[in-house]
Amino acid sequence: MRSDASLDHEIKKLEQRIRDRREALDASLHQLSDSATLAKERVRAKAATPLMWAGAAVLGFVVARVARNMRRKPEPMRYRFQFQREKPSSPTRKMLGGVLSIAMPIALRVAQRQAVPMISRAMQAFARRRDYTRYRAQY
């Protein structure tokens, strides 16, 4: 028969092993959570870039449309066969086109650098809300 001291010693060793395993499991869960967070941030950053390009394309189309509509509307044709020639561009319009061609890429780059963090924060907030709403129904 075993003595109480040997049983106490074995119980103490067993409790220590259980505590060590719990700490190791806790550490691995924290490491896994950190890895998942980093992966989510990389995915959100990759998802935000195409959104910025799409926004830049839409902005380009809108600017082109506005620039095209800035021209004067042609007068209604009086004769069936009328020869029209384009008027030469004014120096002001040429200068405006040059300034815009230089300023647009710079403005788009600045907007992208400003908007990517805002979009990623919004995506994180949306993901957090979605995760919490999933658990709300259980309570």
Backbone bond lengths (Angstrom), bond angles and torsions (degrees), N, CA, C in turn:
res aa  C-N    CA-C-N  psi(-1)  N-CA   C-N-CA  omega(-1)  CA-C   N-CA-C  phi
1 M - - - 1.442 - - 1.527 109.43 -
2 R 1.333 114.88 145.84 1.457 120.29 -176.28 1.518 110.51 -88.40
3 S 1.301 113.72 152.24 1.464 118.47 179.87 1.538 108.92 -86.78
4 D 1.311 113.58 162.78 1.465 119.29 179.37 1.522 112.07 -64.49
5 A 1.318 116.47 -32.79 1.460 120.30 -178.63 1.537 110.67 -66.96
6 S 1.335 116.82 -41.27 1.466 118.88 179.82 1.524 111.00 -68.82
7 L 1.352 116.72 -37.95 1.464 119.98 176.78 1.528 110.83 -64.92
8 D 1.332 116.52 -42.24 1.458 120.16 177.84 1.527 111.00 -61.74
9 H 1.332 115.73 -40.21 1.463 120.18 179.26 1.526 110.80 -64.31
10 E 1.333 117.53 -43.49 1.472 120.67 178.69 1.524 111.78 -66.00
11 I 1.322 116.62 -40.10 1.464 120.37 177.69 1.519 109.82 -62.93
12 K 1.338 117.33 -41.65 1.460 121.30 178.83 1.524 110.99 -63.09
13 K 1.342 117.69 -42.48 1.467 121.03 178.12 1.529 111.06 -65.05
14 L 1.326 116.97 -40.73 1.454 121.15 179.63 1.533 110.71 -65.43
15 E 1.324 117.44 -43.42 1.466 120.53 177.49 1.522 111.26 -63.32
16 Q 1.348 116.89 -37.86 1.453 120.55 177.85 1.526 110.54 -64.28
17 R 1.334 118.24 -42.31 1.468 121.69 178.36 1.526 110.98 -63.97
18 I 1.347 115.62 -40.79 1.467 119.13 178.23 1.537 109.92 -63.47
19 R 1.338 117.48 -43.47 1.460 121.66 178.95 1.529 110.56 -62.65
20 D 1.335 116.95 -42.48 1.473 120.41 179.02 1.524 111.12 -62.92
21 R 1.314 116.29 -42.26 1.470 119.24 179.42 1.525 111.41 -66.47
22 R 1.315 117.88 -38.60 1.462 120.82 177.09 1.522 110.76 -62.73
23 E 1.334 117.10 -42.94 1.471 120.61 178.99 1.527 110.69 -64.44
24 A 1.344 116.67 -41.05 1.464 119.67 178.73 1.527 110.79 -64.76
25 L 1.342 116.59 -42.30 1.459 120.66 178.44 1.530 110.53 -63.99
26 D 1.323 116.76 -41.96 1.464 121.14 178.10 1.525 110.97 -61.56
27 A 1.338 116.18 -44.25 1.466 119.95 179.39 1.527 111.18 -64.20
28 S 1.334 117.19 -40.45 1.467 119.09 179.94 1.527 110.79 -68.30
29 L 1.331 117.99 -34.84 1.461 120.40 177.06 1.519 110.81 -66.50
30 H 1.338 117.43 -40.14 1.464 120.26 176.99 1.527 110.69 -64.38
31 Q 1.319 116.33 -41.22 1.459 119.95 179.10 1.530 110.26 -64.70
32 L 1.315 117.12 -41.79 1.458 121.65 178.25 1.528 110.69 -64.11
33 S 1.321 116.79 -40.51 1.460 120.84 178.19 1.522 111.15 -64.30
34 D 1.327 117.17 -42.04 1.471 120.57 177.83 1.522 111.10 -63.73
35 S 1.333 117.02 -40.82 1.463 120.24 178.49 1.525 111.02 -64.28
36 A 1.324 116.58 -40.88 1.465 120.38 178.45 1.525 110.91 -64.81
37 T 1.326 117.20 -39.45 1.461 120.72 178.70 1.529 110.97 -63.51
38 L 1.331 116.90 -44.28 1.466 120.47 177.74 1.522 111.47 -62.21
39 A 1.333 116.79 -42.03 1.463 120.06 179.28 1.526 110.84 -63.96
40 K 1.326 117.13 -40.85 1.466 120.52 178.25 1.520 111.27 -62.90
41 E 1.336 116.51 -41.10 1.460 119.27 179.26 1.523 111.33 -64.34
42 R 1.336 117.50 -39.46 1.463 119.87 178.51 1.525 110.60 -65.36
43 V 1.326 116.97 -41.14 1.468 120.25 179.35 1.524 110.33 -65.33
44 R 1.333 117.35 -41.69 1.467 119.91 179.61 1.523 111.26 -65.05
45 A 1.345 116.39 -37.89 1.462 119.11 177.95 1.525 110.82 -65.42
46 K 1.338 116.69 -39.49 1.468 119.68 178.13 1.520 110.85 -69.11
47 A 1.324 117.08 -33.13 1.466 120.37 -179.40 1.524 111.07 -73.77
48 A 1.329 117.37 -28.77 1.460 120.27 -177.69 1.527 111.85 -74.32
49 T 1.338 118.24 -30.56 1.457 120.98 -177.17 1.532 112.39 -64.99
50 P 1.337 121.01 -48.48 1.468 118.85 176.97 1.520 112.80 -61.60
51 L 1.306 116.14 -32.46 1.455 119.79 177.36 1.525 110.11 -63.49
52 M 1.329 116.67 -39.26 1.465 120.00 177.74 1.525 110.56 -66.50
53 W 1.340 118.20 -41.41 1.468 120.49 179.25 1.522 110.17 -64.20
54 A 1.324 116.67 -39.60 1.465 119.67 178.41 1.531 110.04 -64.35
55 G 1.332 116.62 -41.81 1.462 120.12 177.26 1.521 111.68 -62.96
56 A 1.340 116.33 -39.90 1.469 119.78 178.62 1.527 110.54 -65.93
57 A 1.341 117.15 -38.61 1.465 119.83 178.66 1.532 110.86 -65.30
58 V 1.329 116.25 -43.30 1.471 119.93 178.11 1.521 110.02 -62.19
59 L 1.323 116.50 -43.34 1.461 120.15 178.20 1.527 110.90 -61.85
60 G 1.327 117.20 -40.69 1.463 120.63 177.65 1.519 112.01 -62.50
61 F 1.334 116.64 -43.03 1.462 119.93 178.21 1.526 111.48 -63.35
62 V 1.326 116.25 -41.04 1.468 119.59 179.84 1.527 110.37 -64.83
63 V 1.336 116.64 -44.03 1.466 119.83 179.92 1.522 110.57 -64.07
64 A 1.329 117.39 -41.54 1.466 120.16 178.63 1.523 110.72 -63.89
65 R 1.311 116.74 -40.23 1.469 120.39 179.39 1.534 110.78 -64.04
66 V 1.337 115.18 -44.32 1.462 119.13 179.51 1.521 110.39 -64.35
67 A 1.338 116.55 -41.84 1.464 119.73 179.94 1.521 110.64 -64.59
68 R 1.326 117.33 -37.66 1.466 120.25 179.22 1.521 110.60 -68.02
69 N 1.323 117.12 -38.15 1.465 120.37 -178.71 1.528 112.56 -77.87
70 M 1.320 117.63 -10.48 1.465 120.12 178.41 1.525 111.03 -71.41
71 R 1.329 116.73 -23.51 1.470 118.91 178.44 1.519 109.58 -64.52
72 R 1.287 113.70 151.97 1.468 117.14 178.48 1.516 110.15 -69.45
73 K 1.286 114.17 144.89 1.463 119.79 177.31 1.517 108.66 -70.31
74 P 1.327 117.92 137.63 1.463 119.33 179.21 1.531 110.49 -69.32
75 E 1.297 114.44 148.66 1.461 119.14 177.45 1.523 108.91 -68.87
76 P 1.329 117.15 150.84 1.462 118.13 177.63 1.526 110.53 -62.72
77 M 1.284 115.78 142.61 1.469 120.34 -176.79 1.524 110.65 -72.99
78 R 1.324 115.08 129.90 1.463 119.49 179.03 1.523 110.47 -89.28
79 Y 1.298 113.23 -35.74 1.461 117.19 -178.48 1.514 108.60 -109.25
80 R 1.276 113.25 154.20 1.456 117.36 -176.85 1.526 111.41 -68.91
81 F 1.279 117.96 -43.12 1.449 121.97 179.30 1.520 108.92 -111.45
82 Q 1.278 115.73 97.86 1.450 120.07 -179.35 1.523 107.43 -123.70
83 F 1.288 114.99 136.13 1.445 120.26 -179.09 1.529 108.44 -92.92
84 Q 1.325 117.55 123.73 1.461 119.96 178.88 1.521 108.84 -115.35
85 R 1.275 115.16 137.26 1.456 118.64 173.90 1.524 107.62 -120.07
86 E 1.337 115.00 148.80 1.460 118.51 -179.03 1.506 110.40 -75.37
87 K 1.304 113.93 144.22 1.451 118.86 176.24 1.524 108.22 -79.63
88 P 1.299 117.66 144.99 1.463 118.99 177.49 1.531 110.27 -66.12
89 S 1.310 115.48 147.30 1.468 119.68 179.94 1.513 110.11 -67.36
90 S 1.309 114.14 143.61 1.461 119.10 179.88 1.532 109.35 -76.09
91 P 1.327 117.61 156.10 1.467 119.68 178.36 1.523 112.33 -61.02
92 T 1.325 116.86 -32.92 1.467 120.08 178.81 1.520 110.48 -64.99
93 R 1.323 116.69 -43.75 1.454 120.83 -179.74 1.539 110.57 -66.96
94 K 1.332 116.91 -37.77 1.465 120.11 176.57 1.526 110.95 -63.97
95 M 1.334 116.37 -41.92 1.456 120.38 179.64 1.528 110.29 -65.82
96 L 1.321 116.65 -42.56 1.464 121.01 178.41 1.523 110.51 -61.17
97 G 1.330 117.22 -42.14 1.468 120.70 177.51 1.514 111.91 -62.87
98 G 1.320 118.16 -40.28 1.461 121.49 177.77 1.509 112.48 -65.37
99 V 1.338 116.26 -43.35 1.467 119.98 179.08 1.523 110.41 -64.21
100 L 1.327 116.74 -43.64 1.464 119.75 179.79 1.524 111.85 -65.64
101 S 1.340 117.41 -36.76 1.457 118.98 -180.00 1.526 111.63 -67.45
102 I 1.322 116.76 -26.18 1.464 119.89 175.91 1.524 110.55 -84.97
103 A 1.322 117.43 -39.99 1.463 121.15 -173.22 1.526 113.60 -77.96
104 M 1.327 118.67 -32.15 1.470 120.50 -175.53 1.531 112.89 -61.44
105 P 1.343 120.65 -49.50 1.469 118.32 179.29 1.528 112.75 -61.41
106 I 1.330 116.51 -37.62 1.459 119.65 178.74 1.527 109.88 -66.05
107 A 1.317 117.04 -44.85 1.469 120.88 -179.92 1.522 111.28 -64.18
108 L 1.327 117.36 -39.82 1.465 119.83 178.64 1.517 111.05 -65.36
109 R 1.319 118.02 -39.69 1.465 121.00 179.30 1.520 110.79 -65.48
110 V 1.334 117.11 -43.40 1.461 120.83 177.86 1.529 110.07 -63.30
111 A 1.318 116.56 -43.16 1.471 120.11 179.33 1.524 110.75 -63.44
112 Q 1.328 116.56 -39.03 1.469 119.36 179.37 1.527 110.18 -64.37
113 R 1.331 116.92 -44.54 1.467 119.54 -179.77 1.524 111.63 -64.82
114 Q 1.317 117.31 -31.58 1.458 120.59 179.57 1.525 111.55 -80.59
115 A 1.321 116.95 -35.43 1.459 120.26 -172.05 1.519 113.06 -84.98
116 V 1.326 119.12 -29.52 1.471 120.37 -177.58 1.521 111.51 -59.43
117 P 1.344 120.93 -47.22 1.465 118.45 176.87 1.530 113.26 -62.94
118 M 1.337 116.99 -37.24 1.464 118.72 178.70 1.523 110.93 -65.59
119 I 1.324 116.80 -41.88 1.467 120.03 179.65 1.515 110.57 -65.69
120 S 1.337 117.28 -41.94 1.466 119.06 -179.49 1.529 110.72 -65.48
121 R 1.359 117.27 -38.19 1.468 118.63 176.52 1.523 110.90 -64.00
122 A 1.324 116.73 -40.92 1.465 119.91 179.00 1.522 110.67 -64.49
123 M 1.333 116.63 -39.37 1.463 119.35 178.78 1.530 110.93 -66.56
124 Q 1.341 117.47 -38.39 1.465 120.62 177.30 1.519 110.76 -64.60
125 A 1.334 116.35 -43.19 1.464 119.89 179.15 1.520 110.69 -63.12
126 F 1.331 116.42 -40.37 1.466 119.78 177.98 1.515 110.60 -63.99
127 A 1.340 117.72 -42.35 1.466 121.14 179.94 1.522 110.39 -65.13
128 R 1.348 117.14 -40.06 1.464 119.58 178.28 1.520 110.99 -63.93
129 R 1.342 116.73 -44.32 1.469 119.69 178.99 1.514 110.55 -61.16
130 R 1.333 116.52 -42.94 1.455 120.42 -179.13 1.527 110.87 -63.66
131 D 1.354 117.37 -40.96 1.456 120.73 179.74 1.523 111.10 -65.40
132 Y 1.347 116.92 -41.60 1.461 119.14 -178.94 1.519 111.95 -69.99
133 T 1.305 118.11 -34.56 1.464 119.35 179.98 1.514 110.60 -68.86
134 R 1.311 117.24 -26.35 1.468 120.43 178.24 1.520 110.08 -65.66
135 Y 1.363 117.07 -36.70 1.451 120.27 -176.87 1.507 113.33 -88.48
136 R 1.318 118.49 -15.97 1.460 121.69 -177.86 1.526 112.10 -61.10
137 A 1.309 116.99 -36.33 1.455 120.37 -175.38 1.533 112.00 -68.60
138 Q 1.324 118.00 -18.83 1.458 120.22 -177.42 1.512 112.74 -78.31
139 Y 1.341 117.54 -20.82 1.471 118.79 -175.64 1.482 112.58 -86.63
